[in-house]
Amino acid sequence: MVVDELVRFSNFYGSNEELVLAGGGNTSAKEDGVMYIKGSGTSLSTITKDGFVKMNRAKLRDIFTKTYPDNDKEREALFLEDLSAAKEPGEESKRPSVETTLHSLFEYTFVLHLHPALVNGLTCSQNGKEKARELFGDSVIWVDVCKPGYVLSKICFDLMEEYKKKMGKSADMILLENHGVFVAGNTVEELGEKLGLITSKIRNEIKREPDLSSGEFDGDKSMSTFNVLNDTFSDESVITYDPSVESLNVAKSKDTVEKIYKPFNPDQIVYCKPYPLYIEDEKTIPEKVEEYKTQNGFLPKLILVKDCGAYAVDVSEKGSENASMLFNDALKIACYAESFGGGKPMTDELTDFIVNWEAEAYRSKQVK
């Protein structure tokens, strides 16, 4: 069955941390009028047949014939209802990936969607769109940054229809600004070839690799910071400390923190919260944390401390480790983006949308 191949290649790509972190990325396969799509919040590295949701392709197509309200909350609520109604009988308890409708647009058996730092070095850069055109020509569709959910799906629907008319074939590769990459094919081997084409061309343009090895940090200050954080947050909180060269460099000053202050992609919001807290003097941590909470409505997950590096804090070990991993992902993206005119973070409007988007709130709950 096609779903067996789907499980195998999902586990294969999901086990590569250069391609997939935490619950990121999703995969799908189509057969006999149905599409199997990764369930929201599940991990590709360990997913089994039960982790996929069986969807009715005809009902998914019908979504694009409907008109939805302009209001974000109303639109996404109705869109979610229609997406849920497209589940096949017996799948009621499962929740499909937030990008299910986008997967359904591809006229190929298999679809792979990932958020690799290398690729996002291009998609999250100032000159990304122009460079993508130079590297890939008309073979890859570039999608400008937009709201996820129905809006993204509808924009891709229109672009893919235009592509088919212009090129005489169905689109099979898409780059999403501030998001990631889609590749599609009728065999698993085609997925690897197309992903390899994109990553190899981007790799050839990279001028500097990120240095995530341990740097020279202030040992006394780092221990003092750890203790203050421990006292400031709940006794049950888990702290992950990372004094990498890259994290130490961005934590040198308020100016250097600006390089990674705003999120590059939705995954960073889901696992790290949208903004880190910067600290110069560890003794000010309690008051700065309280100020952060008052301003944002939630506690920070990432604390950058001068001369120490990065601290990730969460109520669970997994949550703390995921926040640390996704922060390192942001450091990689910022580094790779240097080769394409510098980093281009998400807009404040889009960040606020995702912070309050029910679909991503659900996904974040599934991976703790």
SVG drawing of the C-alpha trace seen along z (x, -y; Angstrom):
<svg xmlns="http://www.w3.org/2000/svg" viewBox="-19 -48 56 50">
<polyline fill="none" stroke="black" stroke-width="0.4" points="0.0,0.0 1.0,-3.6 0.7,-4.4 3.6,-1.9 5.9,-3.9 4.6,-7.1 5.6,-5.9 9.1,-4.8 10.0,-8.1 8.5,-10.1 10.6,-8.3 13.7,-8.7 13.4,-12.4 12.1,-13.0 15.2,-11.4 17.5,-13.9 17.9,-16.9 19.2,-19.0 15.8,-18.7 13.3,-18.2 13.2,-19.4 10.6,-18.5 7.1,-18.2 8.0,-20.2 7.4,-19.2 4.6,-17.0 4.1,-14.4 1.2,-13.0 0.3,-10.3 -2.7,-9.9 -4.4,-6.7 -7.9,-5.8 -9.6,-9.1 -8.1,-9.6 -5.1,-11.4 -3.1,-10.3 -1.7,-13.3 0.4,-13.6 -1.6,-14.4 -1.0,-17.7 1.8,-17.8 3.1,-14.3 6.7,-13.6 7.9,-12.4 10.8,-10.4 8.5,-8.1 5.2,-8.3 3.3,-5.1 0.3,-4.4 -2.0,-5.5 -0.4,-8.9 -1.8,-9.7 -5.3,-11.1 -7.3,-9.7 -8.9,-12.5 -11.5,-12.6 -9.9,-14.4 -13.1,-15.4 -14.2,-17.2 -10.8,-18.9 -11.2,-20.2 -14.6,-21.6 -13.0,-23.9 -11.5,-25.9 -14.9,-26.6 -16.2,-28.3 -16.0,-31.9 -14.8,-32.5 -15.1,-35.7 -12.3,-38.2 -12.2,-38.2 -9.3,-36.1 -11.0,-34.3 -14.3,-33.6 -12.5,-32.5 -10.2,-30.1 -12.9,-28.6 -15.1,-27.9 -12.1,-26.6 -11.3,-24.2 -14.9,-23.0 -14.7,-22.2 -11.3,-20.5 -12.7,-18.4 -15.7,-17.4 -13.3,-16.1 -12.0,-13.4 -13.0,-9.9 -15.3,-7.8 -13.3,-6.5 -10.9,-9.4 -13.0,-11.6 -10.7,-11.7 -7.7,-12.7 -6.6,-16.2 -4.9,-16.6 -1.9,-18.9 -2.5,-22.6 -1.2,-22.3 -3.5,-19.6 -5.3,-21.6 -1.9,-22.7 -0.8,-19.0 -4.1,-18.2 -3.2,-20.7 -0.3,-18.7 -1.1,-16.3 1.4,-13.8 1.3,-10.7 3.8,-11.8 4.4,-15.2 7.2,-16.3 7.1,-19.6 10.1,-20.6 11.6,-23.6 15.4,-23.1 17.6,-25.9 19.6,-25.8 16.6,-26.3 15.2,-28.9 18.5,-30.8 17.2,-31.6 13.4,-32.0 14.0,-34.1 16.5,-36.5 16.3,-40.0 17.2,-38.9 15.6,-35.4 13.0,-35.9 15.5,-37.3 18.1,-34.6 15.5,-31.9 14.6,-33.1 18.3,-33.1 19.0,-29.6 15.8,-27.8 14.1,-29.9 10.6,-28.7 11.1,-25.3 10.2,-26.4 7.2,-28.5 8.1,-31.2 5.2,-32.2 5.5,-35.6 5.0,-35.6 1.3,-35.4 -1.0,-34.2 -1.1,-30.4 -4.2,-28.3 -6.8,-29.0 -5.0,-32.2 -1.8,-30.3 -3.7,-27.4 -5.8,-29.8 -2.7,-31.7 -0.9,-28.5 -4.0,-27.2 -4.0,-30.3 -0.2,-30.2 -0.3,-26.5 -3.1,-27.0 -1.1,-29.8 2.0,-27.6 0.1,-24.8 -1.2,-27.1 2.2,-28.6 4.4,-25.5 2.0,-22.8 2.6,-20.6 1.8,-20.5 4.0,-22.3 6.1,-20.0 8.4,-22.4 7.4,-25.4 9.5,-27.7 7.5,-29.5 8.9,-32.8 9.6,-32.7 8.4,-29.1 10.0,-26.3 9.9,-24.0 7.4,-21.6 8.5,-18.9 6.2,-16.4 6.6,-13.3 5.1,-10.0 7.9,-8.1 9.8,-8.5 13.0,-8.6 11.7,-11.7 11.2,-13.5 14.9,-12.9 16.1,-14.1 14.0,-17.3 14.9,-18.2 18.6,-17.4 18.4,-19.8 17.2,-22.6 19.5,-22.1 22.6,-21.6 22.1,-24.8 21.5,-26.8 24.5,-25.1 26.8,-26.2 25.9,-29.9 26.6,-29.7 29.6,-31.8 29.7,-30.9 28.6,-27.9 27.2,-28.5 29.5,-27.7 27.4,-25.9 30.4,-24.6 30.9,-25.8 32.5,-29.3 34.3,-31.2 31.8,-32.2 31.9,-33.6 31.6,-30.5 30.8,-32.3 28.1,-34.5 26.6,-31.5 26.2,-29.6 24.8,-32.7 22.4,-33.2 21.3,-29.5 20.5,-29.9 18.6,-33.2 16.5,-31.6 15.9,-28.6 14.6,-30.9 12.6,-33.1 10.7,-30.4 8.8,-27.5 10.7,-24.8 9.4,-22.3 10.9,-24.3 13.7,-22.7 16.6,-24.9 18.7,-24.0 21.9,-26.0 23.8,-26.6 27.0,-28.7 27.6,-28.2 29.8,-30.6 26.8,-31.8 24.6,-32.4 27.4,-34.2 27.9,-36.5 24.2,-37.5 24.1,-38.0 26.9,-40.6 24.6,-43.6 21.1,-44.8 22.2,-45.6 23.5,-42.1 20.3,-40.5 18.3,-42.3 19.7,-39.9 17.5,-37.1 15.0,-38.9 12.0,-38.5 11.1,-35.0 12.0,-33.8 9.2,-31.1 6.2,-29.7 8.1,-26.8 10.1,-29.3 6.9,-30.8 5.4,-27.4 8.5,-26.1 10.3,-29.3 7.6,-31.9 8.0,-34.9 10.7,-36.9 13.6,-36.1 14.4,-38.1 17.8,-39.8 19.7,-40.3 23.0,-42.1 23.0,-41.8 21.7,-38.5 20.6,-40.2 17.8,-42.0 16.3,-38.7 13.3,-38.6 12.2,-42.1 12.8,-41.7 10.9,-38.4 7.9,-40.1 8.1,-43.0 8.2,-40.6 5.1,-38.7 3.2,-42.0 4.0,-43.1 3.4,-39.8 1.0,-37.9 3.3,-34.9 6.7,-34.0 9.8,-33.9 11.1,-30.6 14.5,-32.0 16.7,-34.2 19.9,-35.5 22.5,-36.7 25.6,-38.7 28.8,-36.7 26.8,-33.5 24.7,-32.7 21.3,-31.2 19.0,-29.6 15.8,-27.8 13.2,-27.4 10.0,-25.3 7.9,-23.3 9.1,-20.0 12.4,-18.7 11.1,-18.1 9.8,-21.6 13.1,-23.1 15.1,-21.0 12.8,-21.9 13.0,-25.6 16.8,-25.3 16.9,-23.4 14.6,-25.9 16.7,-28.8 19.8,-27.1 17.7,-26.7 17.2,-30.5 21.0,-31.0 21.6,-28.8 19.0,-30.6 20.5,-34.0 24.0,-32.7 22.9,-31.3 20.9,-34.4 24.1,-36.4 24.8,-35.0 21.5,-36.4 21.5,-40.0 20.8,-39.3 17.9,-37.9 14.3,-38.9 12.1,-38.0 8.4,-37.6 6.3,-40.7 4.7,-41.8 1.3,-41.3 2.0,-37.7 3.7,-37.0 0.7,-38.2 -1.6,-36.1 0.3,-32.9 0.6,-33.6 -3.2,-33.7 -3.9,-31.1 -5.8,-28.2 -4.2,-25.7 -0.7,-26.4 -1.8,-26.5 -3.1,-23.0 0.1,-21.8 2.2,-23.2 0.2,-21.3 0.7,-18.0 4.5,-18.1 5.1,-18.9"/>
</svg>
